[in-house]
């Protein structure tokens, strides 16, 4: 996963295409505004792999993920460790 700080996007490349999540950072939080995968990658798990990488990065940083994006919120709910 790349942290494209110039565009405030986390990105991964899959099949020559880019899956991304727009984000903001604030006080120990990573705020996910939008997750997007090209139409040809939808349903392949590509966005989920990106979210898993973001979750791992947040864990390393000790940050909390705040999802404003519906997809990110649903992914986090399915993968919560509670």
PDB file with one MODEL, atoms N, CA, C and O in Angstrom:
MODEL        1
ATOM      1  N   UNK A   1       0.841  -1.170   0.000  1.00  0.00           N
ATOM      2  CA  UNK A   1       0.000   0.000   0.000  1.00  0.00           C
ATOM      3  C   UNK A   1       0.888   1.235   0.000  1.00  0.00           C
ATOM      4  O   UNK A   1       1.908   1.304   0.686  1.00  0.00           O
ATOM      5  N   UNK A   2       0.461   2.199  -0.791  1.00  0.00           N
ATOM      6  CA  UNK A   2       1.147   3.496  -0.820  1.00  0.00           C
ATOM      7  C   UNK A   2       0.311   4.519  -0.073  1.00  0.00           C
ATOM      8  O   UNK A   2      -0.918   4.517  -0.146  1.00  0.00           O
ATOM      9  N   UNK A   3       0.998   5.389   0.642  1.00  0.00           N
ATOM     10  CA  UNK A   3       0.355   6.557   1.224  1.00  0.00           C
ATOM     11  C   UNK A   3       0.710   7.725   0.316  1.00  0.00           C
ATOM     12  O   UNK A   3       1.778   8.321   0.455  1.00  0.00           O
ATOM     13  N   UNK A   4      -0.178   8.052  -0.608  1.00  0.00           N
ATOM     14  CA  UNK A   4       0.055   9.149  -1.551  1.00  0.00           C
ATOM     15  C   UNK A   4      -0.332  10.442  -0.835  1.00  0.00           C
ATOM     16  O   UNK A   4      -1.465  10.913  -0.943  1.00  0.00           O
ATOM     17  N   UNK A   5       0.614  10.997  -0.113  1.00  0.00           N
ATOM     18  CA  UNK A   5       0.338  12.173   0.709  1.00  0.00           C
ATOM     19  C   UNK A   5      -0.045  13.384  -0.124  1.00  0.00           C
ATOM     20  O   UNK A   5      -0.792  14.240   0.349  1.00  0.00           O
ATOM     21  N   UNK A   6       0.447  13.477  -1.353  1.00  0.00           N
ATOM     22  CA  UNK A   6       0.116  14.619  -2.218  1.00  0.00           C
ATOM     23  C   UNK A   6      -1.377  14.703  -2.510  1.00  0.00           C
ATOM     24  O   UNK A   6      -1.921  15.795  -2.672  1.00  0.00           O
ATOM     25  N   UNK A   7      -2.039  13.547  -2.579  1.00  0.00           N
ATOM     26  CA  UNK A   7      -3.476  13.523  -2.876  1.00  0.00           C
ATOM     27  C   UNK A   7      -4.313  13.048  -1.689  1.00  0.00           C
ATOM     28  O   UNK A   7      -5.533  12.922  -1.798  1.00  0.00           O
ATOM     29  N   UNK A   8      -3.655  12.782  -0.551  1.00  0.00           N
ATOM     30  CA  UNK A   8      -4.328  12.251   0.647  1.00  0.00           C
ATOM     31  C   UNK A   8      -5.111  10.986   0.302  1.00  0.00           C
ATOM     32  O   UNK A   8      -6.300  10.863   0.592  1.00  0.00           O
ATOM     33  N   UNK A   9      -4.395  10.048  -0.332  1.00  0.00           N
ATOM     34  CA  UNK A   9      -5.009   8.771  -0.714  1.00  0.00           C
ATOM     35  C   UNK A   9      -4.091   7.613  -0.336  1.00  0.00           C
ATOM     36  O   UNK A   9      -2.876   7.671  -0.523  1.00  0.00           O
ATOM     37  N   UNK A  10      -4.704   6.566   0.198  1.00  0.00           N
ATOM     38  CA  UNK A  10      -4.027   5.282   0.296  1.00  0.00           C
ATOM     39  C   UNK A  10      -4.338   4.565  -1.005  1.00  0.00           C
ATOM     40  O   UNK A  10      -5.469   4.624  -1.487  1.00  0.00           O
ATOM     41  N   UNK A  11      -3.349   3.888  -1.581  1.00  0.00           N
ATOM     42  CA  UNK A  11      -3.529   3.260  -2.886  1.00  0.00           C
ATOM     43  C   UNK A  11      -2.885   1.879  -2.926  1.00  0.00           C
ATOM     44  O   UNK A  11      -1.860   1.634  -2.290  1.00  0.00           O
ATOM     45  N   UNK A  12      -3.505   0.991  -3.681  1.00  0.00           N
ATOM     46  CA  UNK A  12      -2.879  -0.274  -4.061  1.00  0.00           C
ATOM     47  C   UNK A  12      -3.138  -0.467  -5.551  1.00  0.00           C
ATOM     48  O   UNK A  12      -4.144  -0.003  -6.087  1.00  0.00           O
ATOM     49  N   UNK A  13      -2.229  -1.148  -6.197  1.00  0.00           N
ATOM     50  CA  UNK A  13      -2.390  -1.474  -7.611  1.00  0.00           C
ATOM     51  C   UNK A  13      -2.773  -2.936  -7.732  1.00  0.00           C
ATOM     52  O   UNK A  13      -2.171  -3.807  -7.103  1.00  0.00           O
ATOM     53  N   UNK A  14      -3.779  -3.189  -8.546  1.00  0.00           N
ATOM     54  CA  UNK A  14      -4.227  -4.550  -8.821  1.00  0.00           C
ATOM     55  C   UNK A  14      -4.566  -4.644 -10.293  1.00  0.00           C
ATOM     56  O   UNK A  14      -5.373  -3.866 -10.802  1.00  0.00           O
ATOM     57  N   UNK A  15      -3.964  -5.575 -10.966  1.00  0.00           N
ATOM     58  CA  UNK A  15      -4.265  -5.789 -12.381  1.00  0.00           C
ATOM     59  C   UNK A  15      -4.033  -4.545 -13.227  1.00  0.00           C
ATOM     60  O   UNK A  15      -4.767  -4.302 -14.186  1.00  0.00           O
ATOM     61  N   UNK A  16      -3.024  -3.760 -12.884  1.00  0.00           N
ATOM     62  CA  UNK A  16      -2.708  -2.555 -13.640  1.00  0.00           C
ATOM     63  C   UNK A  16      -3.639  -1.386 -13.363  1.00  0.00           C
ATOM     64  O   UNK A  16      -3.592  -0.375 -14.063  1.00  0.00           O
ATOM     65  N   UNK A  17      -4.490  -1.516 -12.344  1.00  0.00           N
ATOM     66  CA  UNK A  17      -5.418  -0.450 -11.985  1.00  0.00           C
ATOM     67  C   UNK A  17      -5.217  -0.081 -10.516  1.00  0.00           C
ATOM     68  O   UNK A  17      -4.648  -0.853  -9.744  1.00  0.00           O
ATOM     69  N   UNK A  18      -5.682   1.092 -10.144  1.00  0.00           N
ATOM     70  CA  UNK A  18      -5.482   1.571  -8.781  1.00  0.00           C
ATOM     71  C   UNK A  18      -6.798   1.595  -8.009  1.00  0.00           C
ATOM     72  O   UNK A  18      -7.815   2.107  -8.477  1.00  0.00           O
ATOM     73  N   UNK A  19      -6.737   1.030  -6.825  1.00  0.00           N
ATOM     74  CA  UNK A  19      -7.827   1.095  -5.851  1.00  0.00           C
ATOM     75  C   UNK A  19      -7.362   2.112  -4.813  1.00  0.00           C
ATOM     76  O   UNK A  19      -6.206   2.079  -4.393  1.00  0.00           O
ATOM     77  N   UNK A  20      -8.260   3.024  -4.390  1.00  0.00           N
ATOM     78  CA  UNK A  20      -7.812   4.053  -3.473  1.00  0.00           C
ATOM     79  C   UNK A  20      -8.849   4.375  -2.413  1.00  0.00           C
ATOM     80  O   UNK A  20     -10.033   4.061  -2.534  1.00  0.00           O
ATOM     81  N   UNK A  21      -8.342   5.022  -1.359  1.00  0.00           N
ATOM     82  CA  UNK A  21      -9.203   5.535  -0.289  1.00  0.00           C
ATOM     83  C   UNK A  21      -8.754   6.954   0.012  1.00  0.00           C
ATOM     84  O   UNK A  21      -7.595   7.182   0.361  1.00  0.00           O
ATOM     85  N   UNK A  22      -9.665   7.907  -0.121  1.00  0.00           N
ATOM     86  CA  UNK A  22      -9.386   9.289   0.269  1.00  0.00           C
ATOM     87  C   UNK A  22      -9.432   9.353   1.790  1.00  0.00           C
ATOM     88  O   UNK A  22     -10.325   8.783   2.415  1.00  0.00           O
ATOM     89  N   UNK A  23      -8.469  10.047   2.380  1.00  0.00           N
ATOM     90  CA  UNK A  23      -8.413  10.111   3.835  1.00  0.00           C
ATOM     91  C   UNK A  23      -7.984  11.490   4.320  1.00  0.00           C
ATOM     92  O   UNK A  23      -7.465  12.311   3.564  1.00  0.00           O
ATOM     93  N   UNK A  24      -8.218  11.709   5.602  1.00  0.00           N
ATOM     94  CA  UNK A  24      -7.687  12.863   6.339  1.00  0.00           C
ATOM     95  C   UNK A  24      -7.126  12.329   7.647  1.00  0.00           C
ATOM     96  O   UNK A  24      -7.530  11.267   8.120  1.00  0.00           O
ATOM     97  N   UNK A  25      -6.211  13.059   8.214  1.00  0.00           N
ATOM     98  CA  UNK A  25      -5.660  12.681   9.519  1.00  0.00           C
ATOM     99  C   UNK A  25      -5.959  13.791  10.522  1.00  0.00           C
ATOM    100  O   UNK A  25      -5.881  14.975  10.195  1.00  0.00           O
ATOM    101  N   UNK A  26      -6.298  13.396  11.736  1.00  0.00           N
ATOM    102  CA  UNK A  26      -6.551  14.364  12.799  1.00  0.00           C
ATOM    103  C   UNK A  26      -6.389  13.683  14.154  1.00  0.00           C
ATOM    104  O   UNK A  26      -7.097  12.723  14.456  1.00  0.00           O
ATOM    105  N   UNK A  27      -5.472  14.172  14.961  1.00  0.00           N
ATOM    106  CA  UNK A  27      -5.325  13.752  16.359  1.00  0.00           C
ATOM    107  C   UNK A  27      -5.413  12.242  16.568  1.00  0.00           C
ATOM    108  O   UNK A  27      -6.281  11.764  17.298  1.00  0.00           O
ATOM    109  N   UNK A  28      -4.527  11.500  15.935  1.00  0.00           N
ATOM    110  CA  UNK A  28      -4.496  10.057  16.126  1.00  0.00           C
ATOM    111  C   UNK A  28      -5.592   9.299  15.412  1.00  0.00           C
ATOM    112  O   UNK A  28      -5.833   8.127  15.703  1.00  0.00           O
ATOM    113  N   UNK A  29      -6.261   9.960  14.477  1.00  0.00           N
ATOM    114  CA  UNK A  29      -7.331   9.313  13.719  1.00  0.00           C
ATOM    115  C   UNK A  29      -7.015   9.347  12.233  1.00  0.00           C
ATOM    116  O   UNK A  29      -6.420  10.300  11.730  1.00  0.00           O
ATOM    117  N   UNK A  30      -7.421   8.300  11.547  1.00  0.00           N
ATOM    118  CA  UNK A  30      -7.389   8.262  10.083  1.00  0.00           C
ATOM    119  C   UNK A  30      -8.850   8.267   9.659  1.00  0.00           C
ATOM    120  O   UNK A  30      -9.580   7.304   9.898  1.00  0.00           O
ATOM    121  N   UNK A  31      -9.264   9.339   9.037  1.00  0.00           N
ATOM    122  CA  UNK A  31     -10.661   9.504   8.637  1.00  0.00           C
ATOM    123  C   UNK A  31     -10.781   9.092   7.175  1.00  0.00           C
ATOM    124  O   UNK A  31     -10.193   9.727   6.299  1.00  0.00           O
ATOM    125  N   UNK A  32     -11.533   8.039   6.911  1.00  0.00           N
ATOM    126  CA  UNK A  32     -11.714   7.536   5.548  1.00  0.00           C
ATOM    127  C   UNK A  32     -12.978   8.157   4.968  1.00  0.00           C
ATOM    128  O   UNK A  32     -14.090   7.857   5.403  1.00  0.00           O
ATOM    129  N   UNK A  33     -12.789   9.032   3.976  1.00  0.00           N
ATOM    130  CA  UNK A  33     -13.911   9.726   3.352  1.00  0.00           C
ATOM    131  C   UNK A  33     -14.545   8.935   2.213  1.00  0.00           C
ATOM    132  O   UNK A  33     -15.753   9.022   1.992  1.00  0.00           O
ATOM    133  N   UNK A  34     -13.731   8.161   1.489  1.00  0.00           N
ATOM    134  CA  UNK A  34     -14.263   7.474   0.305  1.00  0.00           C
ATOM    135  C   UNK A  34     -13.309   6.363  -0.097  1.00  0.00           C
ATOM    136  O   UNK A  34     -12.093   6.553  -0.092  1.00  0.00           O
ATOM    137  N   UNK A  35     -13.850   5.211  -0.442  1.00  0.00           N
ATOM    138  CA  UNK A  35     -13.071   4.089  -0.989  1.00  0.00           C
ATOM    139  C   UNK A  35     -13.600   3.835  -2.391  1.00  0.00           C
ATOM    140  O   UNK A  35     -14.811   3.809  -2.612  1.00  0.00           O
ATOM    141  N   UNK A  36     -12.689   3.648  -3.335  1.00  0.00           N
ATOM    142  CA  UNK A  36     -13.096   3.477  -4.739  1.00  0.00           C
ATOM    143  C   UNK A  36     -12.240   2.407  -5.409  1.00  0.00           C
ATOM    144  O   UNK A  36     -11.022   2.355  -5.243  1.00  0.00           O
ATOM    145  N   UNK A  37     -12.920   1.563  -6.166  1.00  0.00           N
ATOM    146  CA  UNK A  37     -12.248   0.570  -7.014  1.00  0.00           C
ATOM    147  C   UNK A  37     -12.790   0.738  -8.423  1.00  0.00           C
ATOM    148  O   UNK A  37     -13.979   1.003  -8.598  1.00  0.00           O
ATOM    149  N   UNK A  38     -11.933   0.588  -9.437  1.00  0.00           N
ATOM    150  CA  UNK A  38     -12.439   0.627 -10.809  1.00  0.00           C
ATOM    151  C   UNK A  38     -13.527  -0.435 -10.997  1.00  0.00           C
ATOM    152  O   UNK A  38     -13.505  -1.483 -10.351  1.00  0.00           O
ATOM    153  N   UNK A  39     -14.457  -0.153 -11.874  1.00  0.00           N
ATOM    154  CA  UNK A  39     -15.594  -1.056 -12.090  1.00  0.00           C
ATOM    155  C   UNK A  39     -15.155  -2.493 -12.351  1.00  0.00           C
ATOM    156  O   UNK A  39     -15.797  -3.429 -11.874  1.00  0.00           O
ATOM    157  N   UNK A  40     -14.078  -2.679 -13.096  1.00  0.00           N
ATOM    158  CA  UNK A  40     -13.634  -4.036 -13.436  1.00  0.00           C
ATOM    159  C   UNK A  40     -13.086  -4.795 -12.230  1.00  0.00           C
ATOM    160  O   UNK A  40     -12.940  -6.015 -12.291  1.00  0.00           O
ATOM    161  N   UNK A  41     -12.779  -4.091 -11.126  1.00  0.00           N
ATOM    162  CA  UNK A  41     -12.258  -4.753  -9.926  1.00  0.00           C
ATOM    163  C   UNK A  41     -13.319  -4.925  -8.848  1.00  0.00           C
ATOM    164  O   UNK A  41     -13.066  -5.574  -7.832  1.00  0.00           O
ATOM    165  N   UNK A  42     -14.486  -4.363  -9.049  1.00  0.00           N
ATOM    166  CA  UNK A  42     -15.537  -4.490  -8.035  1.00  0.00           C
ATOM    167  C   UNK A  42     -15.977  -5.940  -7.926  1.00  0.00           C
ATOM    168  O   UNK A  42     -16.159  -6.632  -8.928  1.00  0.00           O
ATOM    169  N   UNK A  43     -16.141  -6.379  -6.702  1.00  0.00           N
ATOM    170  CA  UNK A  43     -16.531  -7.765  -6.455  1.00  0.00           C
ATOM    171  C   UNK A  43     -15.360  -8.735  -6.403  1.00  0.00           C
ATOM    172  O   UNK A  43     -15.556  -9.934  -6.201  1.00  0.00           O
ATOM    173  N   UNK A  44     -14.144  -8.227  -6.583  1.00  0.00           N
ATOM    174  CA  UNK A  44     -12.965  -9.099  -6.559  1.00  0.00           C
ATOM    175  C   UNK A  44     -12.263  -9.116  -5.205  1.00  0.00           C
ATOM    176  O   UNK A  44     -11.328  -9.890  -5.000  1.00  0.00           O
ATOM    177  N   UNK A  45     -12.709  -8.270  -4.284  1.00  0.00           N
ATOM    178  CA  UNK A  45     -12.058  -8.175  -2.985  1.00  0.00           C
ATOM    179  C   UNK A  45     -10.941  -7.148  -2.937  1.00  0.00           C
ATOM    180  O   UNK A  45     -10.266  -7.013  -1.916  1.00  0.00           O
ATOM    181  N   UNK A  46     -10.738  -6.420  -4.032  1.00  0.00           N
ATOM    182  CA  UNK A  46      -9.647  -5.454  -4.090  1.00  0.00           C
ATOM    183  C   UNK A  46      -9.803  -4.359  -3.043  1.00  0.00           C
ATOM    184  O   UNK A  46      -8.836  -4.010  -2.366  1.00  0.00           O
ATOM    185  N   UNK A  47     -11.006  -3.814  -2.901  1.00  0.00           N
ATOM    186  CA  UNK A  47     -11.228  -2.760  -1.909  1.00  0.00           C
ATOM    187  C   UNK A  47     -11.051  -3.306  -0.494  1.00  0.00           C
ATOM    188  O   UNK A  47     -10.570  -2.599   0.391  1.00  0.00           O
ATOM    189  N   UNK A  48     -11.433  -4.542  -0.285  1.00  0.00           N
ATOM    190  CA  UNK A  48     -11.233  -5.176   1.013  1.00  0.00           C
ATOM    191  C   UNK A  48      -9.763  -5.350   1.343  1.00  0.00           C
ATOM    192  O   UNK A  48      -9.358  -5.170   2.491  1.00  0.00           O
ATOM    193  N   UNK A  49      -8.963  -5.697   0.348  1.00  0.00           N
ATOM    194  CA  UNK A  49      -7.519  -5.817   0.573  1.00  0.00           C
ATOM    195  C   UNK A  49      -6.919  -4.459   0.914  1.00  0.00           C
ATOM    196  O   UNK A  49      -6.014  -4.368   1.744  1.00  0.00           O
ATOM    197  N   UNK A  50      -7.419  -3.407   0.278  1.00  0.00           N
ATOM    198  CA  UNK A  50      -6.959  -2.062   0.625  1.00  0.00           C
ATOM    199  C   UNK A  50      -7.350  -1.736   2.060  1.00  0.00           C
ATOM    200  O   UNK A  50      -6.524  -1.233   2.821  1.00  0.00           O
ATOM    201  N   UNK A  51      -8.574  -2.008   2.437  1.00  0.00           N
ATOM    202  CA  UNK A  51      -9.013  -1.729   3.806  1.00  0.00           C
ATOM    203  C   UNK A  51      -8.202  -2.517   4.822  1.00  0.00           C
ATOM    204  O   UNK A  51      -7.891  -2.002   5.896  1.00  0.00           O
ATOM    205  N   UNK A  52      -7.859  -3.750   4.503  1.00  0.00           N
ATOM    206  CA  UNK A  52      -7.030  -4.551   5.411  1.00  0.00           C
ATOM    207  C   UNK A  52      -5.661  -3.899   5.591  1.00  0.00           C
ATOM    208  O   UNK A  52      -5.126  -3.868   6.699  1.00  0.00           O
ATOM    209  N   UNK A  53      -5.101  -3.383   4.510  1.00  0.00           N
ATOM    210  CA  UNK A  53      -3.808  -2.705   4.590  1.00  0.00           C
ATOM    211  C   UNK A  53      -3.913  -1.414   5.400  1.00  0.00           C
ATOM    212  O   UNK A  53      -3.010  -1.082   6.167  1.00  0.00           O
ATOM    213  N   UNK A  54      -5.015  -0.692   5.227  1.00  0.00           N
ATOM    214  CA  UNK A  54      -5.231   0.534   6.008  1.00  0.00           C
ATOM    215  C   UNK A  54      -5.370   0.186   7.491  1.00  0.00           C
ATOM    216  O   UNK A  54      -4.797   0.866   8.341  1.00  0.00           O
ATOM    217  N   UNK A  55      -6.115  -0.854   7.802  1.00  0.00           N
ATOM    218  CA  UNK A  55      -6.284  -1.277   9.193  1.00  0.00           C
ATOM    219  C   UNK A  55      -4.942  -1.658   9.810  1.00  0.00           C
ATOM    220  O   UNK A  55      -4.672  -1.330  10.965  1.00  0.00           O
ATOM    221  N   UNK A  56      -4.114  -2.340   9.052  1.00  0.00           N
ATOM    222  CA  UNK A  56      -2.783  -2.709   9.553  1.00  0.00           C
ATOM    223  C   UNK A  56      -1.935  -1.459   9.791  1.00  0.00           C
ATOM    224  O   UNK A  56      -1.236  -1.368  10.801  1.00  0.00           O
ATOM    225  N   UNK A  57      -1.994  -0.504   8.874  1.00  0.00           N
ATOM    226  CA  UNK A  57      -1.243   0.742   9.039  1.00  0.00           C
ATOM    227  C   UNK A  57      -1.720   1.493  10.272  1.00  0.00           C
ATOM    228  O   UNK A  57      -0.909   2.019  11.033  1.00  0.00           O
ATOM    229  N   UNK A  58      -3.028   1.544  10.472  1.00  0.00           N
ATOM    230  CA  UNK A  58      -3.573   2.215  11.659  1.00  0.00           C
ATOM    231  C   UNK A  58      -3.089   1.532  12.931  1.00  0.00           C
ATOM    232  O   UNK A  58      -2.769   2.199  13.916  1.00  0.00           O
ATOM    233  N   UNK A  59      -3.035   0.215  12.912  1.00  0.00           N
ATOM    234  CA  UNK A  59      -2.548  -0.538  14.071  1.00  0.00           C
ATOM    235  C   UNK A  59      -1.093  -0.187  14.364  1.00  0.00           C
ATOM    236  O   UNK A  59      -0.730   0.044  15.518  1.00  0.00           O
ATOM    237  N   UNK A  60      -0.266  -0.147  13.335  1.00  0.00           N
ATOM    238  CA  UNK A  60       1.155   0.194  13.495  1.00  0.00           C
ATOM    239  C   UNK A  60       1.309   1.594  14.091  1.00  0.00           C
ATOM    240  O   UNK A  60       2.157   1.825  14.953  1.00  0.00           O
ATOM    241  N   UNK A  61       0.478   2.517  13.621  1.00  0.00           N
ATOM    242  CA  UNK A  61       0.538   3.905  14.085  1.00  0.00           C
ATOM    243  C   UNK A  61      -0.149   4.120  15.427  1.00  0.00           C
ATOM    244  O   UNK A  61       0.052   5.157  16.061  1.00  0.00           O
ATOM    245  N   UNK A  62      -0.950   3.167  15.868  1.00  0.00           N
ATOM    246  CA  UNK A  62      -1.756   3.365  17.063  1.00  0.00           C
ATOM    247  C   UNK A  62      -2.896   4.333  16.808  1.00  0.00           C
ATOM    248  O   UNK A  62      -3.365   5.006  17.725  1.00  0.00           O
ATOM    249  N   UNK A  63      -3.342   4.404  15.553  1.00  0.00           N
ATOM    250  CA  UNK A  63      -4.400   5.331  15.156  1.00  0.00           C
ATOM    251  C   UNK A  63      -5.751   4.617  15.133  1.00  0.00           C
ATOM    252  O   UNK A  63      -5.820   3.392  15.031  1.00  0.00           O
ATOM    253  N   UNK A  64      -6.798   5.386  15.227  1.00  0.00           N
ATOM    254  CA  UNK A  64      -8.165   4.904  15.124  1.00  0.00           C
ATOM    255  C   UNK A  64      -8.697   5.263  13.743  1.00  0.00           C
ATOM    256  O   UNK A  64      -8.482   6.376  13.265  1.00  0.00           O
ATOM    257  N   UNK A  65      -9.387   4.329  13.102  1.00  0.00           N
ATOM    258  CA  UNK A  65     -10.009   4.606  11.806  1.00  0.00           C
ATOM    259  C   UNK A  65     -11.426   5.130  12.051  1.00  0.00           C
ATOM    260  O   UNK A  65     -12.210   4.529  12.786  1.00  0.00           O
ATOM    261  N   UNK A  66     -11.730   6.253  11.424  1.00  0.00           N
ATOM    262  CA  UNK A  66     -13.068   6.839  11.482  1.00  0.00           C
ATOM    263  C   UNK A  66     -13.627   6.784  10.063  1.00  0.00           C
ATOM    264  O   UNK A  66     -13.170   7.533   9.198  1.00  0.00           O
ATOM    265  N   UNK A  67     -14.599   5.919   9.804  1.00  0.00           N
ATOM    266  CA  UNK A  67     -15.127   5.776   8.447  1.00  0.00           C
ATOM    267  C   UNK A  67     -16.309   6.707   8.176  1.00  0.00           C
ATOM    268  O   UNK A  67     -17.350   6.592   8.823  1.00  0.00           O
ATOM    269  N   UNK A  68     -16.157   7.604   7.246  1.00  0.00           N
ATOM    270  CA  UNK A  68     -17.291   8.391   6.736  1.00  0.00           C
ATOM    271  C   UNK A  68     -17.868   7.707   5.511  1.00  0.00           C
ATOM    272  O   UNK A  68     -19.019   7.947   5.146  1.00  0.00           O
ATOM    273  N   UNK A  69     -17.088   6.869   4.885  1.00  0.00           N
ATOM    274  CA  UNK A  69     -17.507   6.108   3.705  1.00  0.00           C
ATOM    275  C   UNK A  69     -18.312   4.883   4.162  1.00  0.00           C
ATOM    276  O   UNK A  69     -17.901   4.169   5.078  1.00  0.00           O
ATOM    277  N   UNK A  70     -19.439   4.653   3.528  1.00  0.00           N
ATOM    278  CA  UNK A  70     -20.272   3.508   3.870  1.00  0.00           C
ATOM    279  C   UNK A  70     -19.559   2.180   3.695  1.00  0.00           C
ATOM    280  O   UNK A  70     -19.715   1.276   4.516  1.00  0.00           O
ATOM    281  N   UNK A  71     -18.763   2.053   2.613  1.00  0.00           N
ATOM    282  CA  UNK A  71     -18.036   0.803   2.398  1.00  0.00           C
ATOM    283  C   UNK A  71     -17.039   0.569   3.524  1.00  0.00           C
ATOM    284  O   UNK A  71     -16.954  -0.532   4.069  1.00  0.00           O
ATOM    285  N   UNK A  72     -16.282   1.615   3.873  1.00  0.00           N
ATOM    286  CA  UNK A  72     -15.283   1.486   4.939  1.00  0.00           C
ATOM    287  C   UNK A  72     -15.952   1.118   6.259  1.00  0.00           C
ATOM    288  O   UNK A  72     -15.445   0.276   7.000  1.00  0.00           O
ATOM    289  N   UNK A  73     -17.083   1.741   6.554  1.00  0.00           N
ATOM    290  CA  UNK A  73     -17.801   1.437   7.792  1.00  0.00           C
ATOM    291  C   UNK A  73     -18.265  -0.018   7.817  1.00  0.00           C
ATOM    292  O   UNK A  73     -18.128  -0.702   8.832  1.00  0.00           O
ATOM    293  N   UNK A  74     -18.811  -0.486   6.698  1.00  0.00           N
ATOM    294  CA  UNK A  74     -19.280  -1.873   6.624  1.00  0.00           C
ATOM    295  C   UNK A  74     -18.118  -2.845   6.745  1.00  0.00           C
ATOM    296  O   UNK A  74     -18.231  -3.859   7.434  1.00  0.00           O
ATOM    297  N   UNK A  75     -17.009  -2.555   6.091  1.00  0.00           N
ATOM    298  CA  UNK A  75     -15.839  -3.432   6.160  1.00  0.00           C
ATOM    299  C   UNK A  75     -15.338  -3.515   7.597  1.00  0.00           C
ATOM    300  O   UNK A  75     -15.061  -4.602   8.103  1.00  0.00           O
ATOM    301  N   UNK A  76     -15.225  -2.361   8.249  1.00  0.00           N
ATOM    302  CA  UNK A  76     -14.745  -2.350   9.630  1.00  0.00           C
ATOM    303  C   UNK A  76     -15.691  -3.113  10.555  1.00  0.00           C
ATOM    304  O   UNK A  76     -15.235  -3.820  11.454  1.00  0.00           O
ATOM    305  N   UNK A  77     -16.994  -2.978  10.347  1.00  0.00           N
ATOM    306  CA  UNK A  77     -17.965  -3.702  11.174  1.00  0.00           C
ATOM    307  C   UNK A  77     -17.815  -5.210  11.001  1.00  0.00           C
ATOM    308  O   UNK A  77     -17.910  -5.960  11.973  1.00  0.00           O
ATOM    309  N   UNK A  78     -17.582  -5.655   9.774  1.00  0.00           N
ATOM    310  CA  UNK A  78     -17.410  -7.098   9.502  1.00  0.00           C
ATOM    311  C   UNK A  78     -16.099  -7.622  10.059  1.00  0.00           C
ATOM    312  O   UNK A  78     -15.999  -8.805  10.386  1.00  0.00           O
ATOM    313  N   UNK A  79     -15.097  -6.771  10.173  1.00  0.00           N
ATOM    314  CA  UNK A  79     -13.776  -7.236  10.574  1.00  0.00           C
ATOM    315  C   UNK A  79     -13.351  -6.754  11.950  1.00  0.00           C
ATOM    316  O   UNK A  79     -12.168  -6.811  12.287  1.00  0.00           O
ATOM    317  N   UNK A  80     -14.301  -6.279  12.751  1.00  0.00           N
ATOM    318  CA  UNK A  80     -13.953  -5.804  14.099  1.00  0.00           C
ATOM    319  C   UNK A  80     -13.500  -6.996  14.940  1.00  0.00           C
ATOM    320  O   UNK A  80     -13.955  -8.125  14.761  1.00  0.00           O
ATOM    321  N   UNK A  81     -12.623  -6.711  15.826  1.00  0.00           N
ATOM    322  CA  UNK A  81     -12.018  -7.776  16.639  1.00  0.00           C
ATOM    323  C   UNK A  81     -12.622  -7.788  18.059  1.00  0.00           C
ATOM    324  O   UNK A  81     -11.974  -8.227  19.009  1.00  0.00           O
ATOM    325  N   UNK A  82     -13.848  -7.308  18.187  1.00  0.00           N
ATOM    326  CA  UNK A  82     -14.451  -7.254  19.526  1.00  0.00           C
ATOM    327  C   UNK A  82     -15.025  -8.584  19.944  1.00  0.00           C
ATOM    328  O   UNK A  82     -15.567  -8.705  21.043  1.00  0.00           O
TER     329      UNK A  82
ENDMDL
END
